[in-house]
Amino acid sequence: MIIYVGNLSPKTSERQLRKAFEMYGKVGKVQMNNQSREGKACGFCFVEMPFSNQAAVAIRELNGKELGGNALTIKESGVSI
């Protein structure tokens, strides 16, 4: 399952994000788009978790939680990475 992570702080690293999701299961890819075309932080990324049951728990537990000073918006994504 691909998970959308929004309201991401520009201070949050891929390692921090991976560690947060790994608390709930196996993590595949983490795709962070650090800058937009205008050079500003995008504020979102995608996390791949191969097991949907683990991904569902991660979404439920991490949505609204603070990471890097921002409350995350987390939901299932319709894109592939």
C-alpha positions, 0 to 999 in steps of 0.5 A: 500500500502506498501512503500519502504523508502531508503537512510534512515539516521541511526539517523531517528527514527520510530516516525519521519518517522511515523510523516512525512507520517501521514501528508499525511494520515493514517499510519499502520505499520512502519517496520524499520530494524535498523541493517544488519547481519554485525551490520551496519545500513541498510538504508531502511524501509517499511511503510504501508498506507492502502489507496492507494490514500494517499500513492500515495500523500505521495510517490510523496511529500516525495521522495527526501525530506530530513529527518535526513540529508538524501534525501529519496528515496521513491517508492511503494514496492512489498513486504508485511509486 
